[in-house]
Amino acid sequence: MNANEEYKENGFDLLRYAAALSVMMLHYSSYSMILSKSPTLKAAAFMDGARRFTLLFPGVVILFAISGFLVSASFERAKTRNTFFLKRARRVYPELWICTLINLAVLCVLVPERLDHSIVVWLVMQFFGIANTPVCLKTLPTGSANGALWTVFTEVQLYLVLGFIYPFLKKMKNSHWAAFLSALAALNLACAAVARDGSGMAAKVIERLFIPYALWFFIGVFCFQRRQKILPVLKKAFLPMLIVYLIAGAADIQFPGYYTNIVTSVMIPFLAIGGAYCLPKIRLKPDFSYGMFLYHWIILNIITLFDLMDRLPWYAGLSLFIVGTVTAAVVSWAVCGRCGRVWRKCRARH
């Protein structure tokens, strides 16, 4: 088996869905524990267990690491830097714009009395993928119009950075990579120290910048750059690394770090990429995982606005959340795909 064939033998499609589901479960379990007025013992135990598991294997970290690995491959396939940027924009923005319009329609139907002129600013910022919740919507039970979208703008920033520095990264030696990733780890820790109390302008700026999250992404880039040597090592070391990671988690030591502790920030990206090459090659096309990420907060807002976490049995509310999110993701993909085909036909005619 040659290097290119071996590179394609992976389970990234499965891992993407698992990571998207992890993000969904983290948000649902967290708000269920906060907003449910009288949860049953089974419901409380399940939600607490789900939240602990998703914090142990954070979907956002996994998604950023996968993105760094796969987007590096995309850059190498692109003929020019502009082609790479255009492909990334086509992947990110059309579904985001459709999601924004659907979210606006849902808000106009469910909470029209809360909307004011600040919604216009929100729409403009959403157009560029900048996460923002207008003051008029901060009174939603979740406190956000779509609280998961901060990662979209962060990804866009990382794509831009990668597009300009990738030629330099390809020339870096292992020692340079070690210094680069160590610097990113130090920046993650520095951001955690600056934003420790979570308030103030510095904390808000850091939250929206790519800097504290870059470590996860560029570990993925590093693994792609050194794939021929590092992938066999990661495959063999996956189980021992997982055991070490679980032991570190069970030790309940409070390691520092931004968003998650530094041990998780370093180990999970390597575990994710090594794990992808331990999984069977199963292709799941089309890919609805991005839509799941975009729409789950909208479904969560609907559920909390109607107080369905208390009105329905806990498993029914959770099932509604998952089914509703997947359905919205599938519909969004179908609409986006159709619009793309129409656009290409129109472009071909002219």
N, C-alpha and C positions, 0 to 999 in steps of 0.2 A: 504494500500500500504506500503510495507516494505521499509527500507532505500535504499537498492540497486536499487529497481525498481524506486523509486522516483528520485534517482540520475541520472538515464538514461533518464528521461523525460526532455529533454532540446533541445534547438535550436542552439547548437554550430556549426552544419554544415552550417546553414544559416548565422550565424555570421562570420564564417571564410571567406565565399565568399564575404560578405559585407565589411569585413576588407581588403581583397585583392583588391577589386574594389576601395575602398577608397585610398589605396596606389597608384593604377594605375591612378586614377583621379587627385590626388595631383601632380604627376609627369607630366602628360599630360597637365593639366591646367597651371601649372607653366611655362613649356617650351613654351606653346602656347602664353602665355602673354609676354614672353621674345623674342621669335624668329619670331612671326608673324609680318610682315612688315606693313600691313594695315588691321587689323581685323575690321569686321563690328561691329556696336554697339551691336547687338544681341550676336555675338560671344564673344566680350569683357565682356559683362554682364554675360553671362553663365559661362565663364571660371573663372571670378572673384568670382562668387557665388560658383562654385564648389570648388575652392581653399579655400575659407573661411570655407565652410562646412567641408572639409576634414581636415583642421587644427583644427576645433572645435572638431571633432571626429577622431583623428589620427589613421589610420589603424595599424600602427606599434605598438602603445601602446596596442591596442586591441589584436593584434596577440600575443604579448609577454605575456599578462595576460592570455589569453586562453591557451597558451602553458604551462605556469606554472601550471595551473589547471589540464589539461589533461595529461601532462607528469608525474605529481605526481601519477595519477591513473595508468599510464603505469609502473612506478617504482614498485608500490605495486603488480602489476600482474606479474612482472618479478621474476623468481626464484632466480636469482643472480644479482649482480651489473654488471658483464660482459655481461649477457644476456640483461640487460637494455641498456648498451652502444652499443651492437651489433644491437639491434632493432632501436635505434636512428640513427646509422650510415647507416643502410639500408634505412631508411626513407629519410635521408638528401642527401647522396652522389651520388647514381646512377643517379638520375634526374639532379643533379648539373653537373655531368661529361658529360652527354648527352647534356645539355644546353651549356656547355663550348665548346664542339666540334661543335655544330650548330652555336654558336656565332662566332667561329673562321672561319667556312666556309663562313658565311655571310660577315665577314670582308675581307676575301681573295677575294671574288667576287666583293664587292663594293668599297673597298679602298685598293687594293693591294699595291699601291705606297706608302702608309703611313707606312706599316709594316717593322720592322727591328728586330734585334736580341733580343730586349727587350720583344718581344712577347713570347719568350721561358720562361722567368722568370714569365711572367703573367700566362702562362699555368700551371707551377708548383705550383704557389700560388693558382690558381683556384682549383687545384686538392684537396687541403686541405680546400677549402672554404674561403680562405683569400681574401677579396676584394682588388683589385689593378687595376689601370689603367696605362699601360706603357706610357712613355712620347710620343711615336709616335701616340697614340690614344687620347691624351688630346686635339687635335685640332678638334675632332668630335664636331658637333654642341651642343651636350649635355655635352661634356667635359668628358665623361666616357664611358668605354666599357660596363659596366653593373652596374650602380650606386646604384642598390637596394641590391646588394649582401653583403654589410657590415653586414646586419642583420643575414645572415646565419652563419657567423663565430661567431657572438655574441651569437646566439642560441647554437652553439656547445660548447662554453665556459660555458654557463649556464647549459647545460646538464651535463657537466663534474663536475661542482661545485655541482649540485644537487645530482649527483650520489654518491658523497663522504659525503655530509653533511645531506642527507635526514634522516638517522637513528637518528641523533641528533635533527633534526627539529621535528620529531614525538614525542619526549620527552619534547618539550618546552611547558611551561605554557603560558597562555595568556599574562602575564606581560613580559615574555621573548620575545614573538612575537612582542609586542608593542615596546620594546626596539630595537629589530632587524630591524623592518621596519622603525622605526624612524632614525636609523643609516644609512639605505640605502637612505632615503630621504635626510639626511644631506650630504651624499656622492654625491648625484645627484646635490645638490646646490653647493657643493664645486667644482665639475667638471665644472659646469657652470661658476663659478668665475675664475677658472684657465684658461679655454678655451674661455674666453669672446671675444677676438678679432679674434678667429678662425685661428690664424696663430701660427707658432712655433712648435717645436717638441712635447711639452707637449700636445698641442691641438690635434695633429695627433695621439698620443699614446692613449689619452683618448677616441677618436672617435672609436678606434678599440677594446677597452677593454669592458668587460661586466659590469663594475662597475656602470656607470651612468644609465644603463638601467635595472639593477637588481631589482629595486623597483617594476616595473610593473610585472615582472616575479614572484617574491616572494609573491606579494599580491595574485596572482593566486594560488601559493602553499599553502598559509595560508588559503584561502577560501576552498581549497580541504581538508586540514587537519581538518578544523572546519565545514565541509559541513552540518552536521546534524543540527547544531545550526544556522549557519550563512545564509544558503540558504533561509530558510523561511523569515528571516529578510530582506535580500536583495530583495527578490521578493515583499514583502509588501512596502519596502522603495524605490523601483525603481523610481516610478513617482515623489515623493517628491524630491529625490536626483537629478533626471534629471532637475526638475524645478530650484532647487538651482544652479545646474551647469550652466544652460542656463542664469540665472540671473548674475552669476559671469562672464560669457563670455560677456554678453551684457554691463557689467559695464566698460569694456575696461581698466581694471587695469593691469598694466604691472608687473605680478608676475614673480619672477626669476625662473630659472630651466634649466636643460640641455635637449636639443632637443625640449621639450615643457615646459610650465610653471608647477610649482609644484602642482598647483590645479588640472590641467589636469592629471598629473602623479599619483596623489592619487585617484581622483574620477573616472576616466575613467575605470581603472581595475575593481573596484567594480561595476560600472554601466554595464560593459560588461558581467560580470559573472551573475549579477542579471538579466540583460536583456535576457541572454541565457535561463534562467528558466522562463521567462515570454513569450518567443516565443513558438510556437507549436513545437511538436516533429516531425520534418521532416528530414529524413535521405537522404542525397545526396551522394550516393556511385556510382562510385569511386569519390575520392576527387581530383579535378583539381586545387584547390586554390593555392597549392604550385607551380604548374607549371605556373599559372597566375603571381605569384610573380616573378618567375625566368625569364620569357620570355617577360614581358611587356616592359622592357628597350630596348631589342633587336628590337622589333617592333617600339618603339619610335625612335631609331636611324635610322631605315630604313625610317620612315616617314620624319624625319628632314633632312636626307641626300638628299632625293628627293624633299625637299621643299614642301611636300604635304599639310602642314598646310596652305600655301598660294594658292597653285594651286587648291585645292579642297574646296568646301563649308565646313564650320567649322564642320557641323554635319556629313558630309561624312568622313572627316578626323578622327573624333572621333569614328565613327562607324567602320572604317577600323582598328583603334587601338584596339578596344575592341574585334572585331571578330578575328583579326589576333592573338591577345594574347591568346584568348580562344582556337582557333584552334591549335596553337603551344603547348599549355598545354595538350590538349587531345592527340595529336600525341605523345608527349613526354611520357605521362603516358602509352600509348599503347606499345610503344617501350620498355620502362623500364619494364613494366609488362611482356612482352614476353621474354626479356633477363633474368628476374628473374626466370621465369618458366623453361627456358632452363638450367639455372645454377642449379636449384634444381634437375632436371632430371639427369643431368650429375653427380651431387654429390651423388644421390641415387644409380646410377649404380656402383659407385666406393666405 
